[in-house]
Structure formats: C-alpha cells, structure tokens
Amino acid sequence: MAAGRSLGEVLHGGPVDAEELARVRDVLLFEGPELGKRVVRFFCLLVLAAAIATFGLLGDSVAAVIGAMIVAPLMLPIMGLAFGVSIGERSAIVSSVLVGLGGITASILVGLALTFPLAQLVHVETIGQVMARTSPRLIDLLAALATGLAGAFAIGRKDVSDTLPGVAIAISLVPPLANVGILLAAGRPELALGSLLLFVTNYFAILLTGALVFGLMRYPDAALAGRTSKARRRAIVLAIAMLVIVGVPLTYTSAGIVSSNVTKSRVNEAASEWLQGTTYRVASIETEHEGEVDLVIIGEGDPPHVPDLETALRGRLFGRMLRLEVLPTSEYLLETR
C-alpha cells in the first residue's frame, strides 16, 4: 500500500470526508427538500423503462431491452440500500426499501397492463427474450455480484461516477420485472415466478457486494464520526443484521442455482454420450420441478438402453429423480399455395 495509505483510501482515491459523504447521500438517498421531485422523476423514468422493456421483450428486440436498462433508475434505491446498510442508518434503509418496493410493483404492473390486451396474440414460449428471463443462471448471479462491486465503486468515487449508466446496462433489473407482468398476463404464473427469482437474485447480489465496497471505502467511519459509542454500536449491529438478512437468502438461492447448473451439465454430458451413434439428440433439460430433472430427447427408432443412462447418472443429481421423455420426429409437407 503506497505511502501507508489504507485499502479504503486507495479504492476511494483518498479519505472519505463529510463533503464526500454528503455527495453520495445526495446521489442515492430519497430525502431532503427535493424528495417530491426525486420521487416523481424516479417513477416517471421507471414506468417509461418498464414500457420499453415490455415492448422490447414482446418484440424479441435486444436493442429495446438494452434501452430499457439505460433508462431505468432502479439501480439507485438498491445502491441507496447498500449505502444505508454499510453505514447502519435506519432512515436510509427504510426510505430505500420503500422506494425500491414501489419501483418493483410499478414495473410488474406496467408489464401486466401493456400485455393484457395482447394476451391472446402472445405466445411467450416462442419469444426468446421472454424465455431467457424465466430462471436465474449461475452466470446471472456472477454478473450481479460484479455489478454490485462496479456500481458502488462508480458511485463511491467522484471521478468515475459517470460510468454508472454503463453499469446499469450490465445487469437485468427492470426487464425481468416487466417479464413477470407479461407472463402473468399470458397465464403462465410458474414462469413469472422464475423471472421474479431472477430479479431477486440480482437484487440481493448487488446489495451485498455494494454494501461491501462502501464499507471497504470507509464510508461507515465518516458517517459515524462524532457519534456516541452507543450510537456507533447500534449502527454496527444494524449493519451486521441487515447483511445477515441479505446473505442468508442469497446463499440459499446461489446454492440452488449452482446445483441446477451442475445438474443440467451432468445430464447433458451423460445423455449426449448415451445417444452417440443414434438418431436421437437432447431437445431440452429442465430442473424447475421440485426434486426432478426433465430430460427430453427426440429422434427416430428405438432409443438406447435406458438403464445405461440411469447408471451413468446415479448419485450425481443431488437427490433428484430423472424423468425421461422420448419424442419421435415427424415431418409433414403441407400444400399452402
């Protein structure tokens, strides 16, 4: 560490003082005389972003979905909550949670309201952008963890705060919420629950790593300077309690995601080897059903000896049962002229 500087000073580019603390509060927290204007601006941008995301998802447009990520301000209350947790301030935590919950609800309702009139015309199973956001993957979790680090770093340092829009593009927040509304309108609540889980995973991952970075930058020290020892202890206890509350569901969800991804990889590897030399191929592998892995293969003729696949996967699916579905290929030539 150069010239005896602490890790926090290196990350922040210098010590955190009262002025810097006030700057970050002004960026992230919904408080003060400008509260009304900030709330109106937040929800106007969020509704517009949710509308863009909804139509982008329905139209299977990657560009529109990215545009929604840029417009959406949902990163602010999440980072505000991470900041509030790091400094152990109850008012910052409460205001950020309330604004965040309002934003989550609004995004889902926009997706639901805009899709409902089109529900009979929408076949969500055929829309790639919609189906891609129906369950969290390990790569989504890792991206969310990195985004929390980048977001807090960008906000915590005044000289890189302009990169925040780029950070917002890196993580999917509003699109999975709009997707929840779309899937509810389409009558697919089970898929909607998967989209909501994707958002929740991203939310908690950003919150945890964001709070970690603010802590490393020594924002808690600046926020607690001058307080009584009792107030400092109360703030520290609150911060630890919030981190535990965040960490437990994130750990549980992360373990489920890792287990699901490892299971899919093992089934795909074993099934591909099992099907070698036949006309059959793996059509899909799903782990959404509790305690079960659904493997669908498609081809012609008799499938290979099924007990061979059972033997290859025995004890490797984390206690799940394997359900195999064999679909014959069919080809039709239709006269449409």
C-alpha positions as semicolon CSV with decimal commas, in nm:
position;residue;x (nm);y (nm);z (nm)
1;M;0,000;0,000;0,000
2;A;0,167;0,320;-0,123
3;A;0,283;0,569;0,144
4;G;0,095;0,388;0,417
5;R;-0,249;0,453;0,264
6;S;-0,529;0,221;0,372
7;L;-0,720;-0,002;0,132
8;G;-1,021;0,228;0,168
9;E;-0,821;0,534;0,064
10;V;-0,677;0,350;-0,235
11;L;-1,022;0,238;-0,350
12;H;-1,178;0,578;-0,294
13;G;-0,883;0,780;-0,419
14;G;-0,839;0,948;-0,080
15;P;-1,004;0,965;0,262
16;V;-1,384;0,995;0,284
17;D;-1,482;1,324;0,445
18;A;-1,814;1,488;0,531
19;E;-1,839;1,654;0,191
20;E;-1,793;1,324;0,009
21;L;-2,045;1,156;0,237
22;A;-2,298;1,428;0,157
23;R;-2,235;1,387;-0,218
24;V;-2,313;1,016;-0,211
25;R;-2,621;1,073;0,005
26;D;-2,745;1,328;-0,246
27;V;-2,695;1,083;-0,534
28;L;-2,853;0,777;-0,372
29;L;-3,097;0,861;-0,096
30;F;-3,455;0,982;-0,130
31;E;-3,461;1,252;0,138
32;G;-3,445;1,627;0,193
33;P;-3,637;1,919;0,040
34;E;-3,614;1,774;-0,313
35;L;-3,779;1,445;-0,209
36;G;-4,104;1,504;-0,402
37;K;-3,925;1,594;-0,725
38;R;-3,692;1,297;-0,695
39;V;-3,975;1,051;-0,637
40;V;-4,175;1,184;-0,934
41;R;-3,868;1,169;-1,158
42;F;-3,787;0,817;-1,041
43;F;-4,132;0,674;-1,109
44;C;-4,174;0,855;-1,443
45;L;-3,844;0,712;-1,569
46;L;-3,925;0,371;-1,425
47;V;-4,268;0,348;-1,590
48;L;-4,116;0,451;-1,923
49;A;-3,835;0,198;-1,881
50;A;-4,083;-0,077;-1,794
51;A;-4,289;0,008;-2,103
52;I;-3,979;-0,004;-2,324
53;A;-3,877;-0,332;-2,165
54;T;-4,225;-0,481;-2,211
55;F;-4,247;-0,398;-2,580
56;G;-3,884;-0,497;-2,631
57;L;-3,944;-0,836;-2,472
58;L;-4,267;-0,895;-2,664
59;G;-4,096;-0,790;-2,986
60;D;-3,791;-1,006;-2,907
61;S;-3,574;-0,695;-2,950
62;V;-3,237;-0,697;-2,775
63;A;-3,180;-0,329;-2,858
64;A;-3,506;-0,220;-2,692
65;V;-3,433;-0,426;-2,381
66;I;-3,088;-0,264;-2,353
67;G;-3,254;0,075;-2,395
68;A;-3,483;-0,003;-2,102
69;M;-3,180;-0,087;-1,887
70;I;-3,024;0,253;-1,964
71;V;-3,341;0,449;-1,883
72;A;-3,435;0,253;-1,571
73;P;-3,336;0,420;-1,240
74;L;-3,397;0,110;-1,026
75;M;-3,026;0,080;-0,951
76;L;-3,048;0,393;-0,730
77;P;-3,264;0,259;-0,444
78;I;-3,068;-0,068;-0,446
79;M;-2,739;0,119;-0,416
80;G;-2,905;0,350;-0,164
81;L;-2,999;0,049;0,046
82;A;-2,644;-0,088;0,016
83;F;-2,514;0,250;0,134
84;G;-2,765;0,264;0,421
85;V;-2,671;-0,089;0,529
86;S;-2,299;-0,010;0,518
87;I;-2,335;0,295;0,745
88;G;-2,605;0,135;0,962
89;E;-2,858;0,415;0,918
90;R;-3,218;0,310;0,969
91;S;-3,380;0,604;0,786
92;A;-3,167;0,547;0,475
93;I;-3,255;0,177;0,480
94;V;-3,628;0,236;0,522
95;S;-3,658;0,503;0,251
96;S;-3,456;0,298;0,001
97;V;-3,661;-0,016;0,071
98;L;-3,991;0,170;0,027
99;V;-3,886;0,335;-0,299
100;G;-3,744;0,005;-0,425
101;L;-4,064;-0,188;-0,344
102;G;-4,270;0,081;-0,515
103;G;-4,049;0,055;-0,822
104;I;-4,071;-0,325;-0,828
105;T;-4,451;-0,314;-0,806
106;A;-4,480;-0,045;-1,073
107;S;-4,257;-0,238;-1,318
108;I;-4,464;-0,555;-1,281
109;L;-4,793;-0,368;-1,319
110;V;-4,674;-0,191;-1,635
111;G;-4,577;-0,524;-1,793
112;L;-4,912;-0,673;-1,691
113;A;-5,122;-0,377;-1,813
114;L;-4,948;-0,346;-2,151
115;T;-4,956;-0,720;-2,222
116;F;-5,309;-0,798;-2,105
117;P;-5,487;-0,656;-2,417
118;L;-5,249;-0,861;-2,635
119;A;-5,262;-1,181;-2,427
120;Q;-5,450;-1,382;-2,691
121;L;-5,192;-1,286;-2,955
122;V;-4,882;-1,354;-2,746
123;H;-4,721;-1,698;-2,733
124;V;-4,446;-1,647;-2,477
125;E;-4,287;-1,987;-2,540
126;T;-4,179;-1,870;-2,886
127;I;-4,019;-1,543;-2,770
128;G;-3,650;-1,584;-2,694
129;Q;-3,608;-1,266;-2,486
130;V;-3,902;-1,364;-2,265
131;M;-3,799;-1,724;-2,208
132;A;-3,435;-1,625;-2,142
133;R;-3,554;-1,443;-1,830
134;T;-3,761;-1,717;-1,669
135;S;-3,495;-1,856;-1,437
136;P;-3,165;-1,739;-1,287
137;R;-2,844;-1,897;-1,409
138;L;-2,504;-1,912;-1,244
139;I;-2,373;-1,656;-1,495
140;D;-2,655;-1,417;-1,394
141;L;-2,553;-1,443;-1,029
142;L;-2,187;-1,379;-1,107
143;A;-2,277;-1,080;-1,325
144;A;-2,494;-0,937;-1,045
145;L;-2,214;-0,975;-0,790
146;A;-1,971;-0,796;-1,022
147;T;-2,231;-0,527;-1,095
148;G;-2,271;-0,453;-0,725
149;L;-1,896;-0,406;-0,696
150;A;-1,883;-0,184;-1,004
151;G;-2,190;0,020;-0,906
152;A;-2,066;0,101;-0,556
153;F;-1,718;0,178;-0,689
154;A;-1,860;0,412;-0,955
155;I;-2,078;0,598;-0,705
156;G;-1,820;0,598;-0,427
157;R;-1,558;0,769;-0,643
158;K;-1,649;1,109;-0,780
159;D;-1,402;1,073;-1,068
160;V;-1,575;0,763;-1,215
161;S;-1,940;0,829;-1,131
162;D;-2,017;0,898;-1,499
163;T;-1,979;0,526;-1,569
164;L;-2,298;0,438;-1,379
165;P;-2,517;0,414;-1,695
166;G;-2,273;0,155;-1,827
167;V;-2,305;-0,039;-1,502
168;A;-2,686;-0,031;-1,536
169;I;-2,661;-0,197;-1,880
170;A;-2,459;-0,482;-1,727
171;I;-2,743;-0,607;-1,508
172;S;-3,101;-0,706;-1,576
173;L;-3,335;-0,536;-1,327
174;V;-3,642;-0,390;-1,497
175;P;-3,665;-0,647;-1,783
176;P;-3,727;-0,947;-1,552
177;L;-3,988;-0,744;-1,360
178;A;-4,166;-0,646;-1,682
179;N;-4,135;-1,013;-1,777
180;V;-4,323;-1,109;-1,460
181;G;-4,613;-0,888;-1,573
182;I;-4,600;-1,028;-1,927
183;L;-4,610;-1,388;-1,805
184;L;-4,890;-1,320;-1,557
185;A;-5,096;-1,162;-1,836
186;A;-5,022;-1,465;-2,055
187;G;-5,144;-1,702;-1,784
188;R;-4,802;-1,851;-1,700
189;P;-4,756;-1,785;-1,327
190;E;-4,494;-2,060;-1,291
191;L;-4,269;-1,887;-1,544
192;A;-4,345;-1,549;-1,385
193;L;-4,214;-1,685;-1,053
194;G;-3,888;-1,779;-1,226
195;S;-3,849;-1,423;-1,361
196;L;-3,915;-1,283;-1,016
197;L;-3,648;-1,515;-0,873
198;L;-3,404;-1,384;-1,135
199;F;-3,470;-1,027;-1,020
200;V;-3,447;-1,117;-0,651
201;T;-3,115;-1,293;-0,709
202;N;-2,976;-0,986;-0,889
203;Y;-3,118;-0,754;-0,621
204;F;-2,959;-0,932;-0,326
205;A;-2,628;-0,988;-0,506
206;I;-2,597;-0,618;-0,591
207;L;-2,698;-0,521;-0,239
208;L;-2,443;-0,747;-0,072
209;T;-2,142;-0,653;-0,283
210;G;-2,244;-0,286;-0,292
211;A;-2,252;-0,269;0,087
212;L;-1,914;-0,444;0,097
213;V;-1,750;-0,185;-0,130
214;F;-1,895;0,113;0,060
215;G;-1,763;-0,046;0,379
216;L;-1,417;-0,101;0,232
217;M;-1,407;0,262;0,118
218;R;-1,458;0,364;0,484
219;Y;-1,791;0,542;0,438
220;P;-1,910;0,398;0,773
221;D;-1,619;0,567;0,952
222;A;-1,712;0,905;0,804
223;A;-2,083;0,856;0,879
224;L;-2,023;0,752;1,241
225;A;-1,760;1,017;1,319
226;G;-1,866;1,228;1,617
227;R;-2,140;0,992;1,733
228;T;-2,156;0,846;2,080
229;S;-2,022;0,497;2,138
230;K;-2,379;0,374;2,192
231;A;-2,494;0,516;1,859
232;R;-2,192;0,364;1,685
233;R;-2,263;0,020;1,834
234;R;-2,630;0,044;1,733
235;A;-2,534;0,134;1,377
236;I;-2,283;-0,151;1,356
237;V;-2,535;-0,403;1,492
238;L;-2,796;-0,281;1,240
239;A;-2,548;-0,312;0,952
240;I;-2,447;-0,665;1,055
241;A;-2,810;-0,772;1,098
242;M;-2,902;-0,640;0,752
243;L;-2,605;-0,814;0,592
244;V;-2,711;-1,143;0,754
245;I;-3,068;-1,091;0,631
246;V;-2,933;-1,032;0,281
247;G;-2,672;-1,305;0,294
248;V;-2,896;-1,594;0,400
249;P;-3,142;-1,583;0,106
250;L;-2,861;-1,505;-0,137
251;T;-2,663;-1,805;-0,014
252;Y;-2,971;-2,027;-0,041
253;T;-3,055;-1,903;-0,390
254;S;-2,692;-1,926;-0,501
255;A;-2,669;-2,286;-0,382
256;G;-2,987;-2,368;-0,578
257;I;-2,854;-2,202;-0,894
258;V;-2,519;-2,380;-0,871
259;S;-2,692;-2,714;-0,806
260;S;-2,928;-2,661;-1,100
261;N;-2,649;-2,566;-1,340
262;V;-2,425;-2,854;-1,236
263;T;-2,719;-3,094;-1,269
264;K;-2,801;-2,973;-1,621
265;S;-2,436;-3,003;-1,723
266;R;-2,409;-3,359;-1,591
267;V;-2,733;-3,470;-1,755
268;N;-2,635;-3,314;-2,087
269;E;-2,291;-3,475;-2,080
270;A;-2,423;-3,820;-1,986
271;A;-2,717;-3,806;-2,228
272;S;-2,503;-3,689;-2,520
273;E;-2,262;-3,977;-2,464
274;W;-2,555;-4,219;-2,422
275;L;-2,710;-4,106;-2,753
276;Q;-2,391;-4,130;-2,960
277;G;-2,439;-4,336;-3,273
278;T;-2,819;-4,296;-3,274
279;T;-3,058;-4,059;-3,449
280;Y;-3,163;-3,914;-3,112
281;R;-3,050;-3,581;-2,970
282;V;-3,114;-3,387;-2,649
283;A;-3,405;-3,147;-2,700
284;S;-3,425;-2,992;-2,353
285;I;-3,320;-3,032;-1,990
286;E;-3,528;-2,866;-1,717
287;T;-3,482;-2,859;-1,340
288;E;-3,775;-2,635;-1,245
289;H;-3,985;-2,916;-1,096
290;E;-3,909;-2,986;-0,730
291;G;-3,689;-3,293;-0,686
292;E;-3,697;-3,379;-1,056
293;V;-3,494;-3,334;-1,374
294;D;-3,686;-3,346;-1,701
295;L;-3,485;-3,474;-1,997
296;V;-3,647;-3,466;-2,341
297;I;-3,484;-3,643;-2,635
298;I;-3,606;-3,650;-2,993
299;G;-3,527;-3,890;-3,279
300;E;-3,637;-4,195;-3,476
301;G;-3,647;-4,564;-3,393
302;D;-3,581;-4,724;-3,056
303;P;-3,378;-4,520;-2,805
304;P;-3,064;-4,668;-2,649
305;H;-3,075;-4,895;-2,345
306;V;-3,232;-4,668;-2,076
307;P;-3,069;-4,838;-1,772
308;D;-2,729;-4,732;-1,912
309;L;-2,828;-4,365;-1,869
310;E;-2,965;-4,439;-1,522
311;T;-2,636;-4,599;-1,422
312;A;-2,432;-4,309;-1,560
313;L;-2,628;-4,054;-1,354
314;R;-2,686;-4,248;-1,033
315;G;-2,583;-4,038;-0,731
316;R;-2,489;-3,735;-0,945
317;L;-2,814;-3,532;-0,946
318;F;-2,821;-3,408;-0,584
319;G;-3,104;-3,644;-0,489
320;R;-3,324;-3,553;-0,787
321;M;-3,515;-3,810;-0,993
322;L;-3,464;-3,816;-1,370
323;R;-3,777;-3,813;-1,586
324;L;-3,706;-3,911;-1,947
325;E;-3,941;-3,817;-2,229
326;V;-3,882;-3,965;-2,575
327;L;-4,036;-3,780;-2,870
328;P;-4,045;-3,923;-3,224
329;T;-3,962;-3,688;-3,510
330;S;-4,242;-3,624;-3,757
331;E;-4,221;-3,448;-4,090
332;Y;-4,516;-3,311;-4,290
333;L;-4,528;-3,142;-4,627
334;L;-4,824;-2,902;-4,636
335;E;-4,978;-2,762;-4,953
336;T;-5,027;-2,389;-4,881
337;R;-5,032;-2,242;-5,232
